[in-house]
Amino acid sequence: MRLLFPLAVSLALIGCATTKTDVRNEVQISKYDPANSARVRLITGDTTNAGFISGQTCEMFYNESLLTKTPEEAGWQTAHVDSAGLYPFRATDSQNSVIGMPASKASKAINQSPKVFDEHVIAAGKPFIAGFGMGGSQISCFPAPVTLIPEPGKDYEMELQIIKISTFKAGCVIAVRQLSTQANTTVETPLRPQVCAKTPSGWYTVNAAPLP
């Protein structure tokens, strides 16, 4: 697994629509306790990948853990694990891993995109880091990883979002939403969590820069 770091942006959009199948992740479902855990949906697919780690701050993970361990040894998890084969013919290219999170606009529209999503149980009350990247021969975009402290029993959704900076320039950020259910309707509340920023002296937790 390649760890996701901020890099220069070069964008070209491609896509297709396929029918996705929801696959219940019983192992993750059995781990969920709203008293001490939260849930997160990470939307990936096509040329977009993501990963996450729970229980470490930006400073601890990037400046300490990665000095002596690989990302996987330090606890980094891949959001969507691909089966054998080539895209888009792998079984996992059309499968969502679900654990019972409320539907969102993005998850409902997943069949109209080349994307898939995976839902994970994460520890509440502990630092959480998520990183996304879009890479390929025509696409390259690696925004700063986001970090937050999930609240018990809360649901979060994250995806890479393209933003227009000027006529001929674009960038990307990690969009984060908190999901809640009211009267059988999912309420999506945009969040602006802090990010892990790389500086000449190391990695630090900082507030996200304002959108252009």
C-alpha positions as CSV (number, residue, x, y, z in Angstrom):
1,M,0.0,0.0,0.0
2,R,1.3,3.4,-0.9
3,L,0.9,6.1,1.8
4,L,-0.9,9.2,0.5
5,F,1.0,12.5,0.5
6,P,0.1,15.9,-0.9
7,L,1.5,16.4,-4.4
8,A,1.0,18.6,-7.4
9,V,-2.3,18.4,-9.3
10,S,-3.0,17.4,-12.8
11,L,-6.6,16.5,-13.6
12,A,-8.6,14.8,-16.3
13,L,-12.0,13.3,-15.6
14,I,-13.0,9.9,-16.8
15,G,-15.8,7.7,-15.6
16,C,-18.4,5.1,-16.2
17,A,-21.6,3.8,-14.5
18,T,-21.9,0.3,-13.2
19,T,-24.4,-1.5,-10.9
20,K,-22.9,-2.0,-7.5
21,T,-23.6,-4.7,-4.9
22,D,-23.8,-4.1,-1.2
23,V,-21.9,-6.7,0.8
24,R,-22.4,-6.9,4.5
25,N,-19.2,-6.9,6.5
26,E,-20.3,-9.0,9.5
27,V,-16.9,-8.8,11.2
28,Q,-17.1,-5.0,11.2
29,I,-20.7,-5.0,12.3
30,S,-19.9,-7.2,15.3
31,K,-17.3,-4.6,16.4
32,Y,-19.7,-1.7,16.5
33,D,-20.7,-0.3,19.9
34,P,-22.2,3.2,19.7
35,A,-21.0,3.8,23.3
36,N,-17.3,3.7,22.3
37,S,-17.1,3.6,18.6
38,A,-18.1,5.5,15.4
39,R,-18.5,4.6,11.8
40,V,-17.0,6.0,8.7
41,R,-17.8,5.6,5.0
42,L,-14.9,6.1,2.6
43,I,-15.8,6.6,-1.1
44,T,-13.1,5.4,-3.5
45,G,-12.9,3.6,-6.8
46,D,-11.6,4.0,-10.3
47,T,-8.3,5.9,-9.8
48,T,-9.1,7.1,-6.3
49,N,-7.8,5.2,-3.2
50,A,-7.8,5.9,0.5
51,G,-6.5,4.7,3.8
52,F,-6.8,5.5,7.5
53,I,-5.4,5.0,10.9
54,S,-7.0,5.3,14.4
55,G,-5.3,6.2,17.7
56,Q,-2.4,8.3,16.5
57,T,-2.0,12.0,16.0
58,C,-0.4,13.4,12.8
59,E,2.7,14.2,14.8
60,M,2.9,10.7,16.2
61,F,2.2,8.8,13.0
62,Y,4.2,10.7,10.5
63,N,7.1,11.9,12.7
64,E,7.5,8.9,14.9
65,S,5.8,5.7,13.8
66,L,6.9,5.9,10.2
67,L,10.6,6.3,11.2
68,T,10.8,2.7,12.2
69,K,7.8,1.0,10.7
70,T,6.0,0.6,7.4
71,P,2.6,2.2,7.2
72,E,0.9,-1.2,7.6
73,E,3.1,-2.1,10.6
74,A,2.1,1.3,12.2
75,G,-1.6,0.5,11.8
76,W,-2.5,2.1,8.4
77,Q,-5.5,0.4,6.8
78,T,-6.5,0.4,3.2
79,A,-10.1,1.6,2.8
80,H,-11.0,-0.7,-0.1
81,V,-9.1,-3.9,-0.7
82,D,-9.1,-5.0,-4.3
83,S,-9.5,-8.6,-5.4
84,A,-7.2,-10.2,-8.0
85,G,-7.4,-9.0,-11.6
86,L,-7.5,-5.8,-13.6
87,Y,-9.8,-2.8,-13.2
88,P,-12.8,-2.7,-13.9
89,F,-13.2,-6.5,-14.1
90,R,-12.4,-7.4,-10.5
91,A,-15.3,-8.4,-8.3
92,T,-14.4,-5.7,-5.8
93,D,-14.8,-3.0,-8.5
94,S,-18.5,-3.2,-8.2
95,Q,-18.9,-4.1,-4.5
96,N,-19.6,-1.8,-1.5
97,S,-18.8,-3.0,2.0
98,V,-21.6,-2.0,4.3
99,I,-22.2,-2.1,8.0
100,G,-25.5,-0.3,8.3
101,M,-24.7,3.4,8.0
102,P,-27.5,5.7,6.8
103,A,-27.6,6.4,3.0
104,S,-26.3,9.7,1.7
105,K,-26.7,11.5,-1.6
106,A,-23.3,10.2,-2.6
107,S,-24.0,6.6,-1.6
108,K,-27.4,6.6,-3.4
109,A,-25.7,7.9,-6.6
110,I,-22.9,5.3,-6.5
111,N,-24.3,3.4,-9.5
112,Q,-24.0,6.6,-11.7
113,S,-20.2,6.8,-11.0
114,P,-17.1,4.6,-11.3
115,K,-16.9,4.7,-7.5
116,V,-17.5,2.3,-4.6
117,F,-17.6,2.8,-0.9
118,D,-16.5,0.9,2.2
119,E,-17.9,1.4,5.8
120,H,-15.6,0.9,8.8
121,V,-15.9,0.8,12.5
122,I,-13.4,3.2,14.2
123,A,-12.6,4.1,17.8
124,A,-14.4,7.1,19.2
125,G,-12.6,9.7,21.3
126,K,-9.2,8.9,19.7
127,P,-7.4,10.7,16.9
128,F,-8.4,9.5,13.4
129,I,-6.5,10.2,10.2
130,A,-7.7,9.6,6.7
131,G,-5.8,10.1,3.4
132,F,-7.0,10.1,-0.2
133,G,-5.2,10.1,-3.5
134,M,-6.1,10.1,-7.2
135,G,-3.3,8.8,-9.3
136,G,-2.9,7.6,-12.9
137,S,-1.5,8.4,-16.3
138,Q,-4.0,11.3,-16.7
139,I,-4.9,12.0,-13.1
140,S,-2.8,13.0,-10.1
141,C,-4.1,14.7,-7.0
142,F,-3.1,14.1,-3.3
143,P,-4.7,16.4,-0.8
144,A,-3.5,16.8,2.8
145,P,-4.8,14.0,5.0
146,V,-7.6,15.0,7.4
147,T,-7.7,14.4,11.1
148,L,-10.5,14.5,13.7
149,I,-11.6,12.9,16.9
150,P,-14.8,10.8,16.1
151,E,-17.7,11.1,18.6
152,P,-19.3,7.9,20.0
153,G,-22.2,6.7,17.9
154,K,-21.6,9.2,15.1
155,D,-21.4,8.4,11.4
156,Y,-19.0,10.1,9.0
157,E,-18.6,10.1,5.3
158,M,-15.4,11.1,3.4
159,E,-14.5,11.4,-0.3
160,L,-12.0,13.2,-2.5
161,Q,-13.5,16.4,-4.0
162,I,-12.3,18.3,-7.0
163,I,-12.3,22.1,-6.6
164,K,-11.8,24.7,-9.3
165,I,-9.2,27.3,-8.5
166,S,-9.2,29.2,-11.7
167,T,-10.1,28.7,-15.4
168,F,-7.1,26.4,-16.1
169,K,-6.3,25.2,-12.6
170,A,-7.9,22.8,-10.2
171,G,-7.1,21.1,-6.9
172,C,-8.7,18.7,-4.5
173,V,-9.6,18.3,-0.9
174,I,-11.1,15.6,1.3
175,A,-14.8,16.4,1.8
176,V,-16.0,15.3,5.3
177,R,-19.6,15.0,6.3
178,Q,-21.3,13.9,9.5
179,L,-24.5,11.8,8.8
180,S,-27.5,11.7,11.1
181,T,-31.0,10.4,10.7
182,Q,-34.1,12.5,11.4
183,A,-37.6,11.4,10.6
184,N,-36.2,8.7,8.2
185,T,-34.2,11.3,6.4
186,T,-30.4,11.5,6.4
187,V,-29.1,14.9,7.4
188,E,-25.6,15.6,6.0
189,T,-23.6,18.2,7.9
190,P,-20.3,19.3,6.2
191,L,-17.3,19.4,8.6
192,R,-14.0,21.1,8.2
193,P,-11.6,19.0,10.2
194,Q,-7.9,19.8,10.7
195,V,-5.3,18.4,8.3
196,C,-1.9,16.8,8.6
197,A,0.5,19.3,7.0
198,K,4.1,18.5,6.0
199,T,6.6,21.2,6.7
200,P,10.4,21.4,6.5
201,S,10.6,20.5,10.2
202,G,8.1,17.7,10.1
203,W,4.4,16.9,10.1
204,Y,1.9,18.9,12.2
205,T,-1.8,19.2,12.8
206,V,-3.1,22.5,11.5
207,N,-6.4,24.1,10.5
208,A,-7.4,23.5,6.9
209,A,-6.8,26.4,4.5
210,P,-9.9,28.3,3.3
211,L,-11.4,27.0,0.0
212,P,-10.7,29.3,-3.0
